[in-house]
Amino acid sequence: MLTAELYLLPRYNLSMAVFDEKQEELEHFETRMGVPRGRLAVTMDLVTDAMALIGQHGVYCQSQRWPGKPVMDIQLILKNLTDAKELIQSVMQELAPRA
């Protein structure tokens, strides 16, 4: 393989299981958006999935002080995940090609 061809191949840290588990999604989004933005898109999906799972858990773990609200640790986790998504979105916008 030529050096130029090696540069074009996605570079994965093979010791990270996520690259095996999410290979199809990574390839799809990396092809559509480029490697950095594609990986961030998959990361956004993972964070969104985590938020959904935490939200479902929050239905069963209600605060005794504030009925109808999840316990404080679940609220904090959701806040941090929301903040992380906003940061990821801002990086994706910075990496987007300028029109």
N, C-alpha and C positions, 0 to 999 in steps of 0.2 A: 504494500500500500504506500502511496506517495505521502509525503509530509502534509501537503495541502488537504488530502482526503482525510487524514487523521484529525485535522483541525475541525473539519465539518461534522464529525461524529459527535453525538452527545457525550459529555464526560460525566459519568456517574461514579460516585464513591460506592463501590460494590459492597462495602461492609454495611451499608445502610439498607435495611430491609424494605424501606418505603419505596425504593427504586424498583424492586421486584414486584411488590404488591400493587403498585400504581403504574406499572410500566405502560399499559395501554393508554391510560388517561394522560400520562406525561408525554408520550409520543404524539398523541392527538393535539394537545394544547401547545406543545413545543413547535410542532409543524405549523400550526395556525398563527402563533403569536411570537415565535422565537423562544429560545431556551429560557432566558430569565423570566419573561412575562408568563410563559407557559407553566413554569414551575410555581410561580406565584398564584396562577389561576387554580392549580391543583391544591395548593396550600389553602386558598380561600374556600374551596369545597370542603376540605378537611375541617377547617375551623367552623364552617357553617354546620357541618354534620355534628361536631362536638357541641355546638350551641343547642341544636335540636335535642340531643340526648340529655343535656343538662336541664333544658326546659321541661322535658318530660319528667325527669327526676324531681324537679321543683314542684310539680303538681302533687306529689306524694309527700314531700318534706315541707310542710307548711310551718310558718312561724307561729309560735304561740302568742307572741306579743302583737303581731299584726296578721290576723287571720286573712287568708286569701293571698298572702305574699309568701314567696319561698323563704326558707331560712337564710340567714345572712351570708353564710359561706357560698351558697348557690348564687345569690345576688352578686357577690364579689367576683365569682368565676365568670358569670355572664358579662359583667362590666368589663373585665379584662379581655375576654374573647372579642367583645364588640370593639374595644380600643385596638386590639391587634388587627382586626379586619380593616378598620379605618386606616391604619398605618400601611398595611399591605396594599390597599387600594391606592393610597397616595404614591407608593413606589411604582405601582403598575402604570399610573398616569405619567409619572416622570419618565418611565422607560418607553412609553408609547411614541411611535414615530410622529413627528410634527408635520401637520398638513400645510 
